[in-house]
Amino acid sequence: MPAASQSPAPGKLNIDHVAHFVAHIDAASAALEQAGFTLTPFSAQSHRLEPGGPLVPAGSGNCCVMLREGYLEFLTPTGDTATASQLRAAIQRYTGVHLVALGTSAPQADHARLEKNGFAPLPPVALQREIGTESGNQTARFTVVRVPPGTMAEGRIQFCQQHTPQWLWQTRWMQHANGARGLAAVILCVADPQEAAQRYARYTGLLAQVAGSQWRIDTQRGALLFVAPAALERHLGITPPVVPWIAGYVLTSDDIAATRTWLAAARCAVRDLEARRLLLEWPGAIGGIVVFQQAAAPLPAFI
């Protein structure tokens, strides 16, 4: 069952999801559906500001693309809260991916590691949102470990424990007309890939690896790829709007030829890359890029 495989083994991490911060969720949803993704219904978010405290509106809401491996979140501000203000400030910088959630089964251990390594983590936060299921409404619950805004220049890099994966990864939402299967990597465009990779190594407790000028960190499922602006332009023909920039991600496909056919027929901004990969440039309502590749293929190297 896909839901049962989403949480990493104890002591391990994975790439749980990434989140686009968007100003207009309706426009983002229309572009996602045009590209062949199945969307979950819009859901308002609530949280407890302290353990045992009252449940209050977070001032944000989302819809998601649930994949067989990980998921994509599209988050929008809905109120006048601190969370909503942070979303709006990030969107002013650029529309696109501002959040990378590392899946964990041990958030307290992650909190302790961040504290030991000088990242000054905030207290763990209990989040929840209501989700419709085929048998009625259920409550999805998460524990999130964050650091103060600005600690990680690239965006909101956090740890997320999924307490109720069965309510998120529902079979009816995991089939996509474009053949998308899983979230294989996050592409982070940074001025100094070595510095960023080594900082993320301290943050995650995982090994930063280098091959040529390509720095990366592999998790139990999915990788973080650190790319210099010049390499992004050379390999993808993309000029970063700002640096640092969480440019996008790599998605796997069950059938890359069928994915290309679907995206081209839908008149999406897609073009061919080497090694049978595809580059999808999201419209302004979503922001950023997607590299599609065949499932089980090696990740692209930006050297």
DRENMARKOL-680105 format. One record per residue (C-alpha): z negated, x, y negated; residue number from 1; chain. Coordinates in steps of 0.1 Angstrom, whole numbers. Layout:
N
(rec (Z, X, Y), NUM, 'A')
...
//
This chain:
303
(rec (0, 0, 0), 1, 'A')
(rec (10, 16, -34), 2, 'A')
(rec (-22, 6, -51), 3, 'A')
(rec (-43, 25, -26), 4, 'A')
(rec (-25, 57, -32), 5, 'A')
(rec (-28, 58, -70), 6, 'A')
(rec (-63, 75, -73), 7, 'A')
(rec (-64, 112, -66), 8, 'A')
(rec (-86, 128, -40), 9, 'A')
(rec (-121, 137, -51), 10, 'A')
(rec (-120, 169, -73), 11, 'A')
(rec (-83, 165, -79), 12, 'A')
(rec (-62, 151, -108), 13, 'A')
(rec (-28, 134, -111), 14, 'A')
(rec (-6, 120, -138), 15, 'A')
(rec (-19, 85, -139), 16, 'A')
(rec (2, 72, -169), 17, 'A')
(rec (16, 80, -203), 18, 'A')
(rec (15, 56, -233), 19, 'A')
(rec (40, 50, -261), 20, 'A')
(rec (24, 39, -293), 21, 'A')
(rec (47, 12, -308), 22, 'A')
(rec (46, -9, -339), 23, 'A')
(rec (66, -38, -326), 24, 'A')
(rec (59, -47, -290), 25, 'A')
(rec (86, -74, -289), 26, 'A')
(rec (113, -49, -299), 27, 'A')
(rec (100, -24, -274), 28, 'A')
(rec (99, -49, -246), 29, 'A')
(rec (135, -60, -253), 30, 'A')
(rec (147, -24, -250), 31, 'A')
(rec (128, -18, -218), 32, 'A')
(rec (142, -49, -202), 33, 'A')
(rec (177, -39, -213), 34, 'A')
(rec (172, -6, -195), 35, 'A')
(rec (164, -24, -163), 36, 'A')
(rec (126, -22, -162), 37, 'A')
(rec (103, -50, -151), 38, 'A')
(rec (74, -55, -175), 39, 'A')
(rec (39, -68, -171), 40, 'A')
(rec (29, -96, -195), 41, 'A')
(rec (13, -86, -228), 42, 'A')
(rec (-25, -81, -224), 43, 'A')
(rec (-52, -77, -251), 44, 'A')
(rec (-77, -49, -245), 45, 'A')
(rec (-115, -49, -247), 46, 'A')
(rec (-141, -22, -244), 47, 'A')
(rec (-178, -14, -244), 48, 'A')
(rec (-187, 12, -271), 49, 'A')
(rec (-217, 23, -251), 50, 'A')
(rec (-229, 18, -215), 51, 'A')
(rec (-244, -17, -212), 52, 'A')
(rec (-232, -26, -246), 53, 'A')
(rec (-214, -59, -255), 54, 'A')
(rec (-178, -63, -247), 55, 'A')
(rec (-157, -62, -279), 56, 'A')
(rec (-120, -64, -288), 57, 'A')
(rec (-104, -29, -289), 58, 'A')
(rec (-79, -40, -315), 59, 'A')
(rec (-50, -31, -293), 60, 'A')
(rec (-29, -46, -265), 61, 'A')
(rec (-2, -35, -241), 62, 'A')
(rec (25, -42, -216), 63, 'A')
(rec (33, -18, -188), 64, 'A')
(rec (60, -6, -165), 65, 'A')
(rec (43, -2, -131), 66, 'A')
(rec (59, 24, -109), 67, 'A')
(rec (52, 33, -73), 68, 'A')
(rec (38, 65, -86), 69, 'A')
(rec (20, 61, -119), 70, 'A')
(rec (30, 39, -148), 71, 'A')
(rec (42, 37, -184), 72, 'A')
(rec (22, 19, -210), 73, 'A')
(rec (34, 5, -243), 74, 'A')
(rec (4, 2, -267), 75, 'A')
(rec (4, -16, -300), 76, 'A')
(rec (-23, -22, -327), 77, 'A')
(rec (-35, -58, -330), 78, 'A')
(rec (-65, -58, -353), 79, 'A')
(rec (-86, -38, -378), 80, 'A')
(rec (-107, -16, -355), 81, 'A')
(rec (-111, 22, -353), 82, 'A')
(rec (-88, 22, -322), 83, 'A')
(rec (-61, 2, -341), 84, 'A')
(rec (-63, 26, -371), 85, 'A')
(rec (-58, 56, -348), 86, 'A')
(rec (-27, 39, -333), 87, 'A')
(rec (-13, 32, -367), 88, 'A')
(rec (-19, 68, -379), 89, 'A')
(rec (-1, 82, -348), 90, 'A')
(rec (28, 58, -353), 91, 'A')
(rec (32, 70, -389), 92, 'A')
(rec (38, 105, -374), 93, 'A')
(rec (63, 92, -349), 94, 'A')
(rec (69, 63, -325), 95, 'A')
(rec (67, 74, -289), 96, 'A')
(rec (43, 90, -264), 97, 'A')
(rec (10, 99, -279), 98, 'A')
(rec (-12, 96, -248), 99, 'A')
(rec (-13, 113, -214), 100, 'A')
(rec (-39, 99, -190), 101, 'A')
(rec (-49, 122, -161), 102, 'A')
(rec (-60, 102, -131), 103, 'A')
(rec (-94, 112, -118), 104, 'A')
(rec (-120, 101, -92), 105, 'A')
(rec (-148, 121, -109), 106, 'A')
(rec (-150, 113, -147), 107, 'A')
(rec (-185, 127, -150), 108, 'A')
(rec (-173, 161, -136), 109, 'A')
(rec (-144, 160, -160), 110, 'A')
(rec (-168, 153, -189), 111, 'A')
(rec (-190, 182, -178), 112, 'A')
(rec (-161, 206, -176), 113, 'A')
(rec (-149, 196, -211), 114, 'A')
(rec (-184, 201, -225), 115, 'A')
(rec (-187, 235, -208), 116, 'A')
(rec (-153, 247, -221), 117, 'A')
(rec (-161, 237, -257), 118, 'A')
(rec (-140, 205, -261), 119, 'A')
(rec (-170, 183, -272), 120, 'A')
(rec (-161, 152, -252), 121, 'A')
(rec (-171, 118, -263), 122, 'A')
(rec (-193, 96, -240), 123, 'A')
(rec (-173, 80, -212), 124, 'A')
(rec (-160, 46, -222), 125, 'A')
(rec (-157, 15, -200), 126, 'A')
(rec (-125, -4, -207), 127, 'A')
(rec (-112, -36, -192), 128, 'A')
(rec (-85, -62, -197), 129, 'A')
(rec (-75, -94, -181), 130, 'A')
(rec (-46, -94, -157), 131, 'A')
(rec (-28, -124, -141), 132, 'A')
(rec (-23, -122, -104), 133, 'A')
(rec (-6, -145, -79), 134, 'A')
(rec (-41, -159, -70), 135, 'A')
(rec (-54, -162, -105), 136, 'A')
(rec (-68, -141, -133), 137, 'A')
(rec (-86, -108, -125), 138, 'A')
(rec (-102, -81, -146), 139, 'A')
(rec (-88, -46, -145), 140, 'A')
(rec (-115, -20, -151), 141, 'A')
(rec (-113, 17, -161), 142, 'A')
(rec (-135, 45, -171), 143, 'A')
(rec (-120, 68, -197), 144, 'A')
(rec (-132, 103, -209), 145, 'A')
(rec (-118, 114, -243), 146, 'A')
(rec (-123, 141, -268), 147, 'A')
(rec (-125, 136, -306), 148, 'A')
(rec (-92, 127, -323), 149, 'A')
(rec (-73, 159, -332), 150, 'A')
(rec (-90, 181, -306), 151, 'A')
(rec (-58, 183, -287), 152, 'A')
(rec (-30, 186, -313), 153, 'A')
(rec (-4, 170, -290), 154, 'A')
(rec (-21, 136, -288), 155, 'A')
(rec (-47, 116, -269), 156, 'A')
(rec (-51, 136, -237), 157, 'A')
(rec (-77, 118, -216), 158, 'A')
(rec (-90, 113, -181), 159, 'A')
(rec (-89, 78, -165), 160, 'A')
(rec (-106, 65, -134), 161, 'A')
(rec (-89, 33, -120), 162, 'A')
(rec (-116, 11, -106), 163, 'A')
(rec (-93, -18, -97), 164, 'A')
(rec (-58, -4, -89), 165, 'A')
(rec (-50, -34, -68), 166, 'A')
(rec (-48, -55, -100), 167, 'A')
(rec (-25, -31, -118), 168, 'A')
(rec (0, -21, -91), 169, 'A')
(rec (11, -55, -80), 170, 'A')
(rec (43, -56, -58), 171, 'A')
(rec (61, -81, -80), 172, 'A')
(rec (60, -56, -109), 173, 'A')
(rec (71, -24, -91), 174, 'A')
(rec (107, -32, -85), 175, 'A')
(rec (131, -21, -113), 176, 'A')
(rec (168, -29, -115), 177, 'A')
(rec (175, 7, -126), 178, 'A')
(rec (159, 21, -95), 179, 'A')
(rec (130, 39, -112), 180, 'A')
(rec (104, 50, -87), 181, 'A')
(rec (77, 73, -101), 182, 'A')
(rec (63, 94, -130), 183, 'A')
(rec (70, 130, -120), 184, 'A')
(rec (62, 150, -152), 185, 'A')
(rec (53, 149, -189), 186, 'A')
(rec (74, 170, -213), 187, 'A')
(rec (53, 185, -241), 188, 'A')
(rec (73, 202, -269), 189, 'A')
(rec (50, 228, -285), 190, 'A')
(rec (54, 259, -307), 191, 'A')
(rec (37, 282, -282), 192, 'A')
(rec (40, 271, -245), 193, 'A')
(rec (18, 298, -232), 194, 'A')
(rec (-11, 289, -256), 195, 'A')
(rec (-8, 252, -248), 196, 'A')
(rec (-6, 257, -211), 197, 'A')
(rec (-36, 279, -210), 198, 'A')
(rec (-55, 255, -232), 199, 'A')
(rec (-46, 226, -209), 200, 'A')
(rec (-57, 248, -179), 201, 'A')
(rec (-92, 250, -195), 202, 'A')
(rec (-91, 213, -202), 203, 'A')
(rec (-81, 202, -167), 204, 'A')
(rec (-95, 230, -145), 205, 'A')
(rec (-60, 235, -131), 206, 'A')
(rec (-39, 266, -129), 207, 'A')
(rec (-13, 273, -156), 208, 'A')
(rec (18, 288, -140), 209, 'A')
(rec (48, 306, -156), 210, 'A')
(rec (83, 313, -143), 211, 'A')
(rec (103, 332, -169), 212, 'A')
(rec (94, 314, -202), 213, 'A')
(rec (86, 281, -184), 214, 'A')
(rec (49, 272, -184), 215, 'A')
(rec (37, 243, -163), 216, 'A')
(rec (6, 228, -147), 217, 'A')
(rec (9, 209, -114), 218, 'A')
(rec (-15, 182, -105), 219, 'A')
(rec (-19, 165, -71), 220, 'A')
(rec (10, 142, -83), 221, 'A')
(rec (30, 151, -113), 222, 'A')
(rec (32, 180, -137), 223, 'A')
(rec (28, 189, -173), 224, 'A')
(rec (58, 209, -186), 225, 'A')
(rec (54, 229, -218), 226, 'A')
(rec (86, 234, -237), 227, 'A')
(rec (95, 253, -269), 228, 'A')
(rec (116, 234, -295), 229, 'A')
(rec (145, 259, -290), 230, 'A')
(rec (145, 253, -253), 231, 'A')
(rec (145, 215, -257), 232, 'A')
(rec (175, 218, -280), 233, 'A')
(rec (193, 242, -257), 234, 'A')
(rec (188, 222, -225), 235, 'A')
(rec (188, 186, -237), 236, 'A')
(rec (204, 188, -272), 237, 'A')
(rec (173, 172, -287), 238, 'A')
(rec (158, 182, -320), 239, 'A')
(rec (121, 174, -321), 240, 'A')
(rec (111, 151, -350), 241, 'A')
(rec (78, 171, -353), 242, 'A')
(rec (60, 198, -334), 243, 'A')
(rec (39, 194, -314), 244, 'A')
(rec (56, 164, -298), 245, 'A')
(rec (51, 146, -265), 246, 'A')
(rec (88, 143, -261), 247, 'A')
(rec (88, 121, -230), 248, 'A')
(rec (87, 123, -192), 249, 'A')
(rec (106, 128, -160), 250, 'A')
(rec (111, 97, -138), 251, 'A')
(rec (123, 97, -103), 252, 'A')
(rec (150, 73, -90), 253, 'A')
(rec (157, 61, -55), 254, 'A')
(rec (194, 64, -62), 255, 'A')
(rec (204, 84, -93), 256, 'A')
(rec (240, 73, -92), 257, 'A')
(rec (230, 36, -92), 258, 'A')
(rec (205, 44, -120), 259, 'A')
(rec (234, 59, -141), 260, 'A')
(rec (256, 29, -134), 261, 'A')
(rec (229, 4, -145), 262, 'A')
(rec (220, 23, -177), 263, 'A')
(rec (257, 27, -187), 264, 'A')
(rec (265, -9, -180), 265, 'A')
(rec (235, -19, -201), 266, 'A')
(rec (249, 2, -230), 267, 'A')
(rec (218, 24, -231), 268, 'A')
(rec (220, 59, -247), 269, 'A')
(rec (223, 78, -215), 270, 'A')
(rec (242, 110, -207), 271, 'A')
(rec (246, 134, -178), 272, 'A')
(rec (227, 166, -174), 273, 'A')
(rec (231, 194, -149), 274, 'A')
(rec (219, 190, -113), 275, 'A')
(rec (227, 153, -113), 276, 'A')
(rec (200, 144, -138), 277, 'A')
(rec (203, 119, -166), 278, 'A')
(rec (189, 119, -201), 279, 'A')
(rec (180, 85, -217), 280, 'A')
(rec (172, 85, -254), 281, 'A')
(rec (149, 56, -263), 282, 'A')
(rec (158, 35, -294), 283, 'A')
(rec (135, 38, -324), 284, 'A')
(rec (113, 9, -313), 285, 'A')
(rec (101, 30, -283), 286, 'A')
(rec (108, 66, -292), 287, 'A')
(rec (112, 97, -272), 288, 'A')
(rec (133, 106, -241), 289, 'A')
(rec (134, 101, -203), 290, 'A')
(rec (149, 125, -178), 291, 'A')
(rec (159, 107, -146), 292, 'A')
(rec (163, 126, -114), 293, 'A')
(rec (166, 118, -77), 294, 'A')
(rec (133, 114, -59), 295, 'A')
(rec (120, 146, -43), 296, 'A')
(rec (143, 168, -64), 297, 'A')
(rec (128, 199, -81), 298, 'A')
(rec (116, 194, -117), 299, 'A')
(rec (139, 206, -145), 300, 'A')
(rec (132, 241, -158), 301, 'A')
(rec (134, 246, -196), 302, 'A')
(rec (139, 284, -197), 303, 'A')
//
